[in-house]
Amino acid sequence: MSPSLMDKTIVLGISGGIAAYKSVELLRRITQMGASVRVIMTENARQFVGPLTFEALSGYPVCSDLFEKGANTSIQHIEWAQTADAVVIAPATANIIAKIACGIADDALSTFMLAVSAPRIICPAMNSAMYLNEAVQENLKTLQQRGYQIVSPGSGQLACGTSGPGRLADPQEILDELLMALTPKDLAGNHILVTAGPTREHLDPVRFISNPSSGKMGFAIAAAAAQRGASVILISGPSSLPDPPHVQVIRVVSAQEMADAVFDHFDQVNAVIKTAAVSDYRPQTCSPHKIKKGDDEIVLTLEKTTDILNTLGMRKRCQILVGFAAETQDMPAYAQEKLKKKNLDMIVGNLVSEKGSGFATETNKVTLFYKDGRVEPLSLMPKDAVSHVILDRVAALLMQRPEA
Ligand SMILES: Cc1cc2nc3c(=O)[nH]c(=O)nc-3n(C[C@H](O)[C@H](O)[C@H](O)COP(=O)(O)O)c2cc1C
């Protein structure tokens, strides 16, 4: 399954708020993911941005006029309501939110919203006082109860000079919600634990042993699993990435904290995907204060950390266990040895020294090794695409369990 909006038709509704200019970037990002976009603008939205940019980027005329004819003399907004796979209103003004909540249909966008039955995503953007007003909050609650997805606005400095909640959510957040709405839920009912990122093993309060893992691979897998309907726990070492939507995130620092968190949750899940680059060794002692520069040489004694995968391999009953092997040489041999030794169902091997592969990159080139001896090399692809292939294989392994 691919993480794209390929062949989907998305209707982008734009209402009359300052953030209307941000819809240009959103439209571009949606089309980049392979979707075809139709734009409906309110008359007031046209006061903020002209339709020309949206027409050029979408390749379709913008609909604003309720009485405009579509192809083959059909009524434009009804034709689009019938063909839409999803609808996003961004920005959604207090006015359009109120109209949708009350079923008012006095222009092209509000009438379209009554006619469409595809998933509907509403992205409010307005002045904080307006957003916090009881009427707006009540209307948003009504829409949420009716199954609309509300992408809450961010907080910060607003165009009107005030500060607080009301800023249109980031395009990525809106795209995540779109993917969530359109991805088939083939992992529904499954509980998946994913680990990500590096760990830090402190030798004093300001220094630690770590590695360059960014957490990207694990965060991508967690996000993709949640999009596919799984209930996901992500246990991550230090990473600057934001929490993936609809995922329970537990942030830890050291290998021991990661081990404790994983062991605490292991019995509640039916699959574990361990992408974290956990430190194998930690300093035997950690100084309570910064170690001062003194002798020409100092000796650091390291001790082994808990081997999380090994412990899980011994403890597992019916869970599917997937490990990662990031290697700089002899990857197939090391990966297959780790697969057997740690009682895994699958291991994802990658040569971190290869271009476009491994730590902190947007792409990864991996080979999947299975318990039954099968080997499946994948081509270089973005980490979210790799995630979906791994999850396809995990879904198959879950199905093959004797008790499935
Ligand atoms: C300069 C300016 C900025 C505005 N920004 C917003 C806004 O960010 N959010 C909002 O809900 N309304 C905003 N409004 C008010 C809406 O434009 C107004 O409620 C209008 O009726 C919305 O119409 P529509 O929902 O049909 O587009 C703004 C008005 C002006 C004049």
Ligand as a Chemical Component Dictionary entry (heavy atoms), coordinates in Angstrom:
data_LIG
# 
_chem_comp.id                   LIG 
_chem_comp.type                 NON-POLYMER 
_chem_comp.pdbx_formal_charge   0 
_chem_comp.three_letter_code    LIG 
# 
loop_
_chem_comp_atom.comp_id 
_chem_comp_atom.atom_id 
_chem_comp_atom.alt_atom_id 
_chem_comp_atom.type_symbol 
_chem_comp_atom.charge 
_chem_comp_atom.model_Cartn_x 
_chem_comp_atom.model_Cartn_y 
_chem_comp_atom.model_Cartn_z 
_chem_comp_atom.pdbx_ordinal 
LIG C1  C1  C 0 -9.189  41.623 6.781  1  
LIG C2  C2  C 0 -10.147 40.573 7.243  2  
LIG C3  C3  C 0 -9.661  39.394 7.744  3  
LIG C4  C4  C 0 -10.528 38.399 8.177  4  
LIG N1  N1  N 0 -10.004 37.225 8.653  5  
LIG C5  C5  C 0 -10.845 36.275 9.092  6  
LIG C6  C6  C 0 -10.325 35.038 9.591  7  
LIG O1  O1  O 0 -9.111  34.802 9.623  8  
LIG N2  N2  N 0 -11.195 34.098 10.011 9  
LIG C7  C7  C 0 -12.555 34.314 10.000 10 
LIG O2  O2  O 0 -13.296 33.422 10.437 11 
LIG N3  N3  N 0 -13.048 35.459 9.509  12 
LIG C8  C8  C 0 -12.242 36.434 9.049  13 
LIG N4  N4  N 0 -12.770 37.599 8.560  14 
LIG C9  C9  C 0 -14.208 37.757 8.514  15 
LIG C10 C10 C 0 -14.791 37.005 7.329  16 
LIG O3  O3  O 0 -14.214 37.468 6.126  17 
LIG C11 C11 C 0 -16.306 37.211 7.310  18 
LIG O4  O4  O 0 -16.871 36.568 8.456  19 
LIG C12 C12 C 0 -16.944 36.697 6.061  20 
LIG O5  O5  O 0 -18.339 36.807 6.187  21 
LIG C13 C13 C 0 -16.573 35.244 5.798  22 
LIG O6  O6  O 0 -17.231 34.821 4.628  23 
LIG P1  P1  P 0 -17.085 33.348 4.049  24 
LIG O7  O7  O 0 -17.170 32.424 5.189  25 
LIG O8  O8  O 0 -18.249 33.195 3.129  26 
LIG O9  O9  O 0 -15.821 33.319 3.300  27 
LIG C14 C14 C 0 -11.922 38.607 8.112  28 
LIG C15 C15 C 0 -12.412 39.805 7.585  29 
LIG C16 C16 C 0 -11.538 40.772 7.162  30 
LIG C17 C17 C 0 -12.113 42.048 6.588  31 
# 
loop_
_chem_comp_bond.comp_id 
_chem_comp_bond.atom_id_1 
_chem_comp_bond.atom_id_2 
_chem_comp_bond.value_order 
_chem_comp_bond.pdbx_ordinal 
LIG C1  C2  SING 1  
LIG C2  C3  SING 2  
LIG C2  C16 DOUB 3  
LIG C3  C4  DOUB 4  
LIG C4  N1  SING 5  
LIG C4  C14 SING 6  
LIG N1  C5  DOUB 7  
LIG C5  C6  SING 8  
LIG C5  C8  SING 9  
LIG C6  O1  DOUB 10 
LIG C6  N2  SING 11 
LIG N2  C7  SING 12 
LIG C7  O2  DOUB 13 
LIG C7  N3  SING 14 
LIG N3  C8  DOUB 15 
LIG C8  N4  SING 16 
LIG N4  C9  SING 17 
LIG N4  C14 SING 18 
LIG C9  C10 SING 19 
LIG C10 O3  SING 20 
LIG C10 C11 SING 21 
LIG C11 O4  SING 22 
LIG C11 C12 SING 23 
LIG C12 O5  SING 24 
LIG C12 C13 SING 25 
LIG C13 O6  SING 26 
LIG O6  P1  SING 27 
LIG P1  O7  DOUB 28 
LIG P1  O8  SING 29 
LIG P1  O9  SING 30 
LIG C14 C15 DOUB 31 
LIG C15 C16 SING 32 
LIG C16 C17 SING 33 
# 
